[in-house]
Amino acid sequence: MKITRRLALGAAAAALALAPLTAPAQDVPELTFSAVFTQNDIRAEMMEKLKTSVADMADLQLYYGGTLFAQGTELVAIQRGNLSMSNVAPQDIAKQIPAFSILTAAYLFRDADHLKTFFASEAGAEMVQMAEEQLGIHILGPTYFGTRQVNLKSDKKITTPEDMAGVKLRMPGGDAWQFLGESLGANPTPMPYSEVYTGLQSGAIDGQDNPFPNVENMKFYEVTDQIVLTSHLVAFDLLVISQEIWSGMTDEQRAAFQAAADEAIDWSTEQHLAREAELAEFFKGEGLEIYEPDLDAFRSHAQQKYLESDLSADWPEGMLDRINGL
């Protein structure tokens, strides 16, 4: 077929018309995200929302359930350039920055609002800057996922920390996590999150501590008898992205990405708070006993343990009072 000038110009015009639709897709970088929570977790939906919101800036590849990187290894993976983003536990940051252990202490934050207020404050900004400068990460914000409660297989009544003596309480690995278990009076036992259900079944552990949504997602209520409302830790992770990737974005992209992260995190927090209220009734219906122990006794015991420990020696001077004063 002879190609006429009109046909050639028409083809060129069509190509130019299609270019804006196809070219950006080639320029959008692929970012990998890995977390220990499952696909059924509210935070997984949070990440799906973020993925949609930033689709014009990044192609987020989301991996859940520790399938890409095991719990506790995500931060190192980001530092080595093997991972772009993750929900990193403050306990994992404390392994590299001991001063960060203050944010892992029992009974530090009162609730989700107190947590958010802290990270929006000057004191919070100082802690964030400390992590970013020393670890090569950018912290997008704290992702609240509930208040941790003690969930036991035994039907023994727990009133004070003394009643927890000898209880093999599963805690994640790491000094900060293990000390949290000790501060409750228990015998902390390190175990991967994915093995907790079978650990409870077999008797390898007597209990575990997690917020209500996690207890439901992992079906821990099927193999336990009671939940003690110790409310010992306002549970949160930090949504982080590689500092190298963050620095490679334009100012406009960073502002848009941060706004999308803030919106997704706020939605997740609201969902978790509503779900916690619903699940208390659900667990009762499943036959679990749910009750509140002597919280003053637990709080006093835990705070005394922290203040007497080596962990508190690394806490930034005056930071505890600044957090309590918010």
Steps between C-alpha positions, in 0.01 A plus 500: 500500500633843412519724813375846411604821674151526656521148646847567639392823668192326641710221649740750656212691656353180643835406651530840667148469638581163657838606638370670820307184586787259461819692577436569873446128568857438386635771733318387817747317726408168656516505881484183709321497835523213748326454836423221744125570515269291284292599199189499725649767727357852498853626433509298179197696381679814615787413268262423213354849544847651498591301189201642315567855617864505388460297181614794286826521698580138588394146428472347848551124513347383829609185685325389820538229762879521509519322163771729363693584819454347844386703800781716631714487185320770301705794625831337406353407161421869436847603610657249262288622211303174473169654609335837437238530775372324810307532822794488741453436872659762726657205684700421184622858482599477866735213412713750308418817695469419874349843573196393296413241763308769689228470234469127571442537875184368661233754596674785315218615271147528634310440176508548123449877530794534739715302256405724206549816707850390595617440143358840398688673784854638520598209723370254241682681221826464692457123529405472133804704395723279714380187319516657155854634542642179644308234308445634148121484516222756475214455748161575344310454827390269783247232407285421804367146502339467840585471868687186599326269747614173660330199339542174697425134451475446876185576702710628791372836624751781446470798733856627554841453332582240766228279350694498172801325658598196295263581213675431168386808312595511134673821402684584178877467506718791610595650835231769499221249436634250752532767767140605438395146592714512814344832601164322515640237736500224238765265363540641146554241228618606151302347214425605140152644452407232248568223757295641788177312421669158500708605801181562697350177374799289602561670834842631398371837624227588750390819335573791272437874498344683209224749424152359436512526117816286493340243732214473253710498182729224629210316672683487833159506671446141379784368718480728806261538795529857624609854423639711783450869423844614611504771229876507546601636162339726243616296204643670196747449221668768293422520130843565349653542157863490394661842542674455166167450325342787694783736408462403134146639489422860412364733770154471343516120497613484862216729609243294308642169626497623861143627470388164361679317784339727762155435357552122489642490854211707643249269331676194643500646852126568487433148375709342775329695777155400374605137453641468851162592650322244281745217567467514877142378462599247233762336722254476788263324265778255414526405867802706606497667839595867471576704810713785634772432759646745752633749243669719759700200618603410143586860411709556814683168459578561132615859541724408793657217298579738213643774718728249674617342174791576271249589229397825669866607526491564123178700501539865391511724806161649582320311221282297736370816670440665163294202382301483826433873476338489157 
